[in-house]
Amino acid sequence: QVQLVESGGGLVQPGGSLRLSCAASGFTFSMYRMSWHRQAPGKERELVAGITGTGSTTNYADSVKGRFTISRDNAKNTVYLQLNSLKPEDTAVYYCKAERYGLGYTMYWGKGTLVTVSS
């Protein structure tokens, strides 16, 4: 069955770094656009970064441009999010999403990994 499993979250001090991973299985990974989203307590889920199936095009929320980097390894069926220069306002549960537009629309979500930025 389809699985998206996020890992790499944790507690980090302001200014620190983390690398999140999302391991995919159960579908043809390279055919899906992958993205990271986050949801802070009391707030709506928001898009953080996205990457096309080939990895040729990426996009970022303005709040993370220059600090976060999304990448993927289609041989490993894994998408990554490098988080640098972390701020307390980056604290959230980070979710991985896979989507494909074809004859219809297919979407999968992971269960999330918690990132806490605090001194």
VMD Tcl script that builds the backbone (N, CA, C; Angstrom):
set m [mol new atoms 357]
animate dup $m
set s [atomselect $m all]
$s set {name element resname resid chain x y z} {
  {N N GLN 1 A 0.829 -1.196 0.000}
  {CA C GLN 1 A 0.000 0.000 0.000}
  {C C GLN 1 A 0.871 1.256 0.000}
  {N N VAL 2 A 0.251 2.374 -0.276}
  {CA C VAL 2 A 0.976 3.632 -0.339}
  {C C VAL 2 A 1.391 4.072 1.060}
  {N N GLN 3 A 2.660 4.459 1.152}
  {CA C GLN 3 A 3.165 5.003 2.408}
  {C C GLN 3 A 4.079 6.191 2.144}
  {N N LEU 4 A 3.929 7.221 2.961}
  {CA C LEU 4 A 4.858 8.340 3.025}
  {C C LEU 4 A 5.254 8.458 4.489}
  {N N VAL 5 A 6.536 8.268 4.760}
  {CA C VAL 5 A 7.005 8.257 6.141}
  {C C VAL 5 A 8.056 9.344 6.327}
  {N N GLU 6 A 7.686 10.355 7.101}
  {CA C GLU 6 A 8.605 11.455 7.381}
  {C C GLU 6 A 9.492 11.120 8.578}
  {N N SER 7 A 10.697 11.668 8.569}
  {CA C SER 7 A 11.624 11.510 9.682}
  {C C SER 7 A 12.558 12.708 9.711}
  {N N GLY 8 A 13.295 12.839 10.830}
  {CA C GLY 8 A 14.302 13.883 10.940}
  {C C GLY 8 A 13.909 15.075 11.792}
  {N N GLY 9 A 12.674 15.106 12.252}
  {CA C GLY 9 A 12.259 16.204 13.106}
  {C C GLY 9 A 12.906 16.116 14.481}
  {N N GLY 10 A 12.732 17.190 15.259}
  {CA C GLY 10 A 13.289 17.199 16.596}
  {C C GLY 10 A 13.353 18.598 17.158}
  {N N LEU 11 A 14.069 18.729 18.261}
  {CA C LEU 11 A 14.256 20.012 18.930}
  {C C LEU 11 A 15.594 20.610 18.503}
  {N N VAL 12 A 15.562 21.861 18.074}
  {CA C VAL 12 A 16.778 22.526 17.630}
  {C C VAL 12 A 16.749 23.970 18.114}
  {N N GLN 13 A 17.919 24.522 18.369}
  {CA C GLN 13 A 18.005 25.911 18.819}
  {C C GLN 13 A 17.844 26.869 17.642}
  {N N PRO 14 A 17.399 28.077 17.902}
  {CA C PRO 14 A 17.329 29.085 16.831}
  {C C PRO 14 A 18.686 29.223 16.146}
  {N N GLY 15 A 18.636 29.316 14.813}
  {CA C GLY 15 A 19.858 29.384 14.029}
  {C C GLY 15 A 20.391 28.033 13.613}
  {N N GLY 16 A 19.824 26.972 14.158}
  {CA C GLY 16 A 20.283 25.629 13.853}
  {C C GLY 16 A 19.719 25.070 12.562}
  {N N SER 17 A 20.051 23.807 12.300}
  {CA C SER 17 A 19.648 23.148 11.059}
  {C C SER 17 A 19.081 21.764 11.336}
  {N N LEU 18 A 18.235 21.324 10.424}
  {CA C LEU 18 A 17.706 19.968 10.430}
  {C C LEU 18 A 17.547 19.519 8.994}
  {N N ARG 19 A 17.548 18.220 8.794}
  {CA C ARG 19 A 17.243 17.660 7.481}
  {C C ARG 19 A 16.107 16.675 7.638}
  {N N LEU 20 A 14.996 16.984 7.007}
  {CA C LEU 20 A 13.852 16.085 7.015}
  {C C LEU 20 A 13.899 15.163 5.803}
  {N N SER 21 A 13.420 13.947 5.996}
  {CA C SER 21 A 13.315 12.982 4.906}
  {C C SER 21 A 11.888 12.458 4.834}
  {N N CYS 22 A 11.476 12.107 3.643}
  {CA C CYS 22 A 10.172 11.487 3.429}
  {C C CYS 22 A 10.385 10.303 2.491}
  {N N ALA 23 A 10.246 9.103 3.032}
  {CA C ALA 23 A 10.426 7.884 2.247}
  {C C ALA 23 A 9.082 7.427 1.702}
  {N N ALA 24 A 9.022 7.217 0.400}
  {CA C ALA 24 A 7.778 6.847 -0.268}
  {C C ALA 24 A 7.807 5.402 -0.731}
  {N N SER 25 A 6.644 4.780 -0.745}
  {CA C SER 25 A 6.515 3.432 -1.266}
  {C C SER 25 A 5.079 3.212 -1.734}
  {N N GLY 26 A 4.903 2.249 -2.638}
  {CA C GLY 26 A 3.559 1.889 -3.078}
  {C C GLY 26 A 3.055 2.632 -4.294}
  {N N PHE 27 A 3.879 3.513 -4.862}
  {CA C PHE 27 A 3.484 4.211 -6.088}
  {C C PHE 27 A 4.751 4.585 -6.852}
  {N N THR 28 A 4.573 5.012 -8.103}
  {CA C THR 28 A 5.719 5.354 -8.948}
  {C C THR 28 A 6.194 6.755 -8.584}
  {N N PHE 29 A 7.164 6.811 -7.714}
  {CA C PHE 29 A 7.600 8.044 -7.073}
  {C C PHE 29 A 7.974 9.129 -8.085}
  {N N SER 30 A 8.706 8.773 -9.113}
  {CA C SER 30 A 9.227 9.770 -10.047}
  {C C SER 30 A 8.127 10.468 -10.851}
  {N N MET 31 A 6.931 9.933 -10.845}
  {CA C MET 31 A 5.832 10.520 -11.602}
  {C C MET 31 A 5.029 11.524 -10.774}
  {N N TYR 32 A 5.426 11.698 -9.531}
  {CA C TYR 32 A 4.661 12.551 -8.621}
  {C C TYR 32 A 5.431 13.807 -8.241}
  {N N ARG 33 A 4.715 14.909 -8.243}
  {CA C ARG 33 A 5.234 16.123 -7.636}
  {C C ARG 33 A 5.205 15.923 -6.129}
  {N N MET 34 A 6.289 16.298 -5.468}
  {CA C MET 34 A 6.382 16.157 -4.025}
  {C C MET 34 A 6.451 17.537 -3.385}
  {N N SER 35 A 5.906 17.645 -2.211}
  {CA C SER 35 A 5.954 18.925 -1.510}
  {C C SER 35 A 5.983 18.696 -0.006}
  {N N TRP 36 A 6.476 19.703 0.670}
  {CA C TRP 36 A 6.463 19.743 2.129}
  {C C TRP 36 A 5.498 20.854 2.554}
  {N N HIS 37 A 4.722 20.539 3.564}
  {CA C HIS 37 A 3.792 21.489 4.148}
  {C C HIS 37 A 4.025 21.491 5.655}
  {N N ARG 38 A 3.557 22.517 6.316}
  {CA C ARG 38 A 3.679 22.537 7.772}
  {C C ARG 38 A 2.426 23.133 8.411}
  {N N GLN 39 A 2.207 22.715 9.642}
  {CA C GLN 39 A 1.070 23.226 10.394}
  {C C GLN 39 A 1.512 23.527 11.812}
  {N N ALA 40 A 1.468 24.799 12.160}
  {CA C ALA 40 A 1.799 25.231 13.514}
  {C C ALA 40 A 0.540 25.174 14.375}
  {N N PRO 41 A 0.698 25.095 15.691}
  {CA C PRO 41 A -0.466 25.037 16.578}
  {C C PRO 41 A -1.397 26.223 16.348}
  {N N GLY 42 A -2.671 25.922 16.151}
  {CA C GLY 42 A -3.663 26.970 15.972}
  {C C GLY 42 A -3.680 27.620 14.610}
  {N N LYS 43 A -2.880 27.106 13.687}
  {CA C LYS 43 A -2.805 27.703 12.350}
  {C C LYS 43 A -3.167 26.675 11.294}
  {N N GLU 44 A -3.452 27.178 10.088}
  {CA C GLU 44 A -3.778 26.283 8.980}
  {C C GLU 44 A -2.490 25.696 8.394}
  {N N ARG 45 A -2.637 24.549 7.746}
  {CA C ARG 45 A -1.506 23.943 7.071}
  {C C ARG 45 A -1.112 24.816 5.883}
  {N N GLU 46 A 0.202 24.996 5.685}
  {CA C GLU 46 A 0.680 25.829 4.604}
  {C C GLU 46 A 1.773 25.127 3.818}
  {N N LEU 47 A 1.849 25.481 2.526}
  {CA C LEU 47 A 2.898 24.948 1.661}
  {C C LEU 47 A 4.244 25.568 2.043}
  {N N VAL 48 A 5.257 24.733 2.168}
  {CA C VAL 48 A 6.608 25.199 2.451}
  {C C VAL 48 A 7.461 25.171 1.180}
  {N N ALA 49 A 7.453 24.028 0.485}
  {CA C ALA 49 A 8.281 23.883 -0.722}
  {C C ALA 49 A 7.748 22.737 -1.566}
  {N N GLY 50 A 7.955 22.831 -2.876}
  {CA C GLY 50 A 7.540 21.779 -3.790}
  {C C GLY 50 A 8.611 21.493 -4.824}
  {N N ILE 51 A 8.548 20.297 -5.409}
  {CA C ILE 51 A 9.528 19.899 -6.410}
  {C C ILE 51 A 8.854 18.989 -7.421}
  {N N THR 52 A 9.160 19.196 -8.701}
  {CA C THR 52 A 8.560 18.372 -9.747}
  {C C THR 52 A 9.145 16.964 -9.748}
  {N N GLY 53 A 8.534 16.090 -10.518}
  {CA C GLY 53 A 8.933 14.687 -10.537}
  {C C GLY 53 A 10.381 14.454 -10.932}
  {N N THR 54 A 10.861 15.261 -11.876}
  {CA C THR 54 A 12.256 15.126 -12.303}
  {C C THR 54 A 13.217 15.889 -11.405}
  {N N GLY 55 A 12.681 16.740 -10.564}
  {CA C GLY 55 A 13.517 17.575 -9.714}
  {C C GLY 55 A 14.009 18.834 -10.386}
  {N N SER 56 A 13.518 19.119 -11.590}
  {CA C SER 56 A 14.043 20.245 -12.352}
  {C C SER 56 A 13.512 21.590 -11.877}
  {N N THR 57 A 12.374 21.571 -11.227}
  {CA C THR 57 A 11.752 22.831 -10.794}
  {C C THR 57 A 11.331 22.737 -9.338}
  {N N THR 58 A 11.662 23.786 -8.600}
  {CA C THR 58 A 11.280 23.868 -7.197}
  {C C THR 58 A 10.568 25.199 -6.938}
  {N N ASN 59 A 9.801 25.227 -5.879}
  {CA C ASN 59 A 9.174 26.481 -5.455}
  {C C ASN 59 A 9.132 26.512 -3.932}
  {N N TYR 60 A 9.123 27.733 -3.387}
  {CA C TYR 60 A 9.205 27.911 -1.946}
  {C C TYR 60 A 8.248 28.998 -1.478}
  {N N ALA 61 A 7.783 28.832 -0.244}
  {CA C ALA 61 A 7.063 29.921 0.400}
  {C C ALA 61 A 8.046 31.062 0.661}
  {N N ASP 62 A 7.557 32.291 0.595}
  {CA C ASP 62 A 8.429 33.444 0.810}
  {C C ASP 62 A 9.114 33.390 2.174}
  {N N SER 63 A 8.432 32.839 3.154}
  {CA C SER 63 A 8.950 32.828 4.525}
  {C C SER 63 A 10.167 31.917 4.694}
  {N N VAL 64 A 10.411 31.018 3.740}
  {CA C VAL 64 A 11.529 30.083 3.886}
  {C C VAL 64 A 12.562 30.206 2.774}
  {N N LYS 65 A 12.317 31.070 1.796}
  {CA C LYS 65 A 13.271 31.232 0.688}
  {C C LYS 65 A 14.642 31.626 1.209}
  {N N GLY 66 A 15.660 30.946 0.695}
  {CA C GLY 66 A 17.021 31.229 1.115}
  {C C GLY 66 A 17.451 30.478 2.360}
  {N N ARG 67 A 16.503 29.854 3.055}
  {CA C ARG 67 A 16.831 29.100 4.272}
  {C C ARG 67 A 16.571 27.609 4.117}
  {N N PHE 68 A 15.527 27.251 3.389}
  {CA C PHE 68 A 15.160 25.844 3.209}
  {C C PHE 68 A 15.459 25.412 1.777}
  {N N THR 69 A 15.794 24.123 1.615}
  {CA C THR 69 A 16.049 23.572 0.289}
  {C C THR 69 A 15.367 22.224 0.162}
  {N N ILE 70 A 14.550 22.080 -0.873}
  {CA C ILE 70 A 13.913 20.804 -1.152}
  {C C ILE 70 A 14.693 20.082 -2.237}
  {N N SER 71 A 14.808 18.762 -2.099}
  {CA C SER 71 A 15.479 17.951 -3.107}
  {C C SER 71 A 14.866 16.564 -3.092}
  {N N ARG 72 A 15.190 15.774 -4.107}
  {CA C ARG 72 A 14.668 14.412 -4.154}
  {C C ARG 72 A 15.687 13.488 -4.778}
  {N N ASP 73 A 15.580 12.214 -4.402}
  {CA C ASP 73 A 16.411 11.156 -4.971}
  {C C ASP 73 A 15.450 10.087 -5.463}
  {N N ASN 74 A 15.194 10.080 -6.763}
  {CA C ASN 74 A 14.212 9.136 -7.306}
  {C C ASN 74 A 14.686 7.690 -7.229}
  {N N ALA 75 A 15.978 7.478 -7.151}
  {CA C ALA 75 A 16.498 6.116 -7.001}
  {C C ALA 75 A 16.189 5.562 -5.612}
  {N N LYS 76 A 16.042 6.471 -4.654}
  {CA C LYS 76 A 15.753 6.054 -3.276}
  {C C LYS 76 A 14.310 6.321 -2.872}
  {N N ASN 77 A 13.512 6.838 -3.816}
  {CA C ASN 77 A 12.113 7.155 -3.519}
  {C C ASN 77 A 11.989 8.039 -2.277}
  {N N THR 78 A 12.819 9.042 -2.216}
  {CA C THR 78 A 12.873 9.888 -1.027}
  {C C THR 78 A 12.959 11.361 -1.418}
  {N N VAL 79 A 12.227 12.177 -0.692}
  {CA C VAL 79 A 12.318 13.627 -0.838}
  {C C VAL 79 A 12.842 14.191 0.477}
  {N N TYR 80 A 13.635 15.256 0.356}
  {CA C TYR 80 A 14.283 15.840 1.517}
  {C C TYR 80 A 13.900 17.311 1.662}
  {N N LEU 81 A 14.023 17.802 2.878}
  {CA C LEU 81 A 13.908 19.236 3.128}
  {C C LEU 81 A 15.020 19.612 4.099}
  {N N GLN 82 A 15.961 20.401 3.596}
  {CA C GLN 82 A 17.035 20.922 4.432}
  {C C GLN 82 A 16.573 22.234 5.037}
  {N N LEU 83 A 16.593 22.313 6.351}
  {CA C LEU 83 A 16.146 23.503 7.062}
  {C C LEU 83 A 17.356 24.154 7.723}
  {N N ASN 84 A 17.697 25.350 7.292}
  {CA C ASN 84 A 18.812 26.100 7.867}
  {C C ASN 84 A 18.314 27.400 8.486}
  {N N SER 85 A 19.135 27.978 9.336}
  {CA C SER 85 A 18.816 29.266 9.978}
  {C C SER 85 A 17.411 29.240 10.581}
  {N N LEU 86 A 17.137 28.197 11.328}
  {CA C LEU 86 A 15.788 28.006 11.855}
  {C C LEU 86 A 15.403 29.083 12.856}
  {N N LYS 87 A 14.123 29.423 12.823}
  {CA C LYS 87 A 13.547 30.441 13.697}
  {C C LYS 87 A 12.433 29.815 14.538}
  {N N PRO 88 A 12.132 30.387 15.686}
  {CA C PRO 88 A 11.034 29.843 16.498}
  {C C PRO 88 A 9.724 29.725 15.716}
  {N N GLU 89 A 9.487 30.625 14.790}
  {CA C GLU 89 A 8.245 30.574 14.014}
  {C C GLU 89 A 8.227 29.439 12.984}
  {N N ASP 90 A 9.332 28.726 12.844}
  {CA C ASP 90 A 9.345 27.532 11.999}
  {C C ASP 90 A 8.820 26.306 12.744}
  {N N THR 91 A 8.553 26.449 14.023}
  {CA C THR 91 A 8.031 25.332 14.808}
  {C C THR 91 A 6.688 24.889 14.256}
  {N N ALA 92 A 6.583 23.604 13.928}
  {CA C ALA 92 A 5.362 23.070 13.325}
  {C C ALA 92 A 5.528 21.569 13.106}
  {N N VAL 93 A 4.435 20.930 12.779}
  {CA C VAL 93 A 4.500 19.572 12.253}
  {C C VAL 93 A 4.672 19.694 10.741}
  {N N TYR 94 A 5.679 19.022 10.217}
  {CA C TYR 94 A 5.999 19.081 8.794}
  {C C TYR 94 A 5.488 17.804 8.124}
  {N N TYR 95 A 4.721 17.999 7.052}
  {CA C TYR 95 A 4.091 16.899 6.334}
  {C C TYR 95 A 4.634 16.808 4.905}
  {N N CYS 96 A 4.720 15.597 4.436}
  {CA C CYS 96 A 5.121 15.303 3.068}
  {C C CYS 96 A 3.850 14.990 2.260}
  {N N LYS 97 A 3.814 15.489 1.026}
  {CA C LYS 97 A 2.647 15.260 0.162}
  {C C LYS 97 A 3.116 14.842 -1.219}
  {N N ALA 98 A 2.419 13.867 -1.786}
  {CA C ALA 98 A 2.666 13.442 -3.165}
  {C C ALA 98 A 1.414 13.699 -3.978}
  {N N GLU 99 A 1.550 14.233 -5.185}
  {CA C GLU 99 A 0.386 14.464 -6.023}
  {C C GLU 99 A 0.725 14.313 -7.494}
  {N N ARG 100 A -0.306 13.893 -8.230}
  {CA C ARG 100 A -0.123 13.695 -9.658}
  {C C ARG 100 A -1.394 14.079 -10.371}
  {N N TYR 101 A -1.246 14.835 -11.445}
  {CA C TYR 101 A -2.359 15.174 -12.308}
  {C C TYR 101 A -2.246 14.308 -13.560}
  {N N GLY 102 A -3.250 13.507 -13.802}
  {CA C GLY 102 A -3.249 12.683 -15.000}
  {C C GLY 102 A -4.670 12.601 -15.508}
  {N N LEU 103 A -5.176 11.403 -15.669}
  {CA C LEU 103 A -6.585 11.249 -16.028}
  {C C LEU 103 A -7.457 11.763 -14.883}
  {N N GLY 104 A -6.932 11.705 -13.705}
  {CA C GLY 104 A -7.590 12.264 -12.527}
  {C C GLY 104 A -6.553 12.902 -11.644}
  {N N TYR 105 A -6.912 13.163 -10.425}
  {CA C TYR 105 A -5.975 13.778 -9.475}
  {C C TYR 105 A -5.767 12.795 -8.335}
  {N N THR 106 A -4.507 12.490 -8.039}
  {CA C THR 106 A -4.165 11.563 -6.967}
  {C C THR 106 A -3.287 12.277 -5.965}
  {N N MET 107 A -3.566 12.084 -4.687}
  {CA C MET 107 A -2.833 12.779 -3.638}
  {C C MET 107 A -2.647 11.853 -2.445}
  {N N TYR 108 A -1.453 11.910 -1.854}
  {CA C TYR 108 A -1.160 11.152 -0.645}
  {C C TYR 108 A -0.474 12.081 0.352}
  {N N TRP 109 A -0.730 11.855 1.637}
  {CA C TRP 109 A -0.092 12.611 2.720}
  {C C TRP 109 A 0.621 11.661 3.669}
  {N N GLY 110 A 1.724 12.137 4.218}
  {CA C GLY 110 A 2.354 11.437 5.317}
  {C C GLY 110 A 1.730 11.865 6.636}
  {N N LYS 111 A 2.233 11.299 7.740}
  {CA C LYS 111 A 1.653 11.586 9.049}
  {C C LYS 111 A 2.361 12.712 9.775}
  {N N GLY 112 A 3.495 13.142 9.240}
  {CA C GLY 112 A 4.162 14.314 9.773}
  {C C GLY 112 A 5.286 14.019 10.745}
  {N N THR 113 A 6.161 15.008 10.876}
  {CA C THR 113 A 7.244 14.961 11.851}
  {C C THR 113 A 7.340 16.339 12.499}
  {N N LEU 114 A 7.522 16.361 13.817}
  {CA C LEU 114 A 7.485 17.614 14.566}
  {C C LEU 114 A 8.861 18.271 14.596}
  {N N VAL 115 A 8.883 19.543 14.248}
  {CA C VAL 115 A 10.082 20.369 14.365}
  {C C VAL 115 A 9.806 21.450 15.410}
  {N N THR 116 A 10.653 21.494 16.425}
  {CA C THR 116 A 10.511 22.501 17.480}
  {C C THR 116 A 11.785 23.329 17.531}
  {N N VAL 117 A 11.645 24.634 17.345}
  {CA C VAL 117 A 12.785 25.538 17.380}
  {C C VAL 117 A 12.669 26.382 18.647}
  {N N SER 118 A 13.568 26.119 19.583}
  {CA C SER 118 A 13.488 26.791 20.878}
  {C C SER 118 A 14.838 26.747 21.563}
  {N N SER 119 A 15.106 27.790 22.346}
  {CA C SER 119 A 16.336 27.808 23.123}
  {C C SER 119 A 16.083 27.272 24.536}
}
mol reanalyze $m
mol bondsrecalc $m
mol representation Tube
mol addrep $m
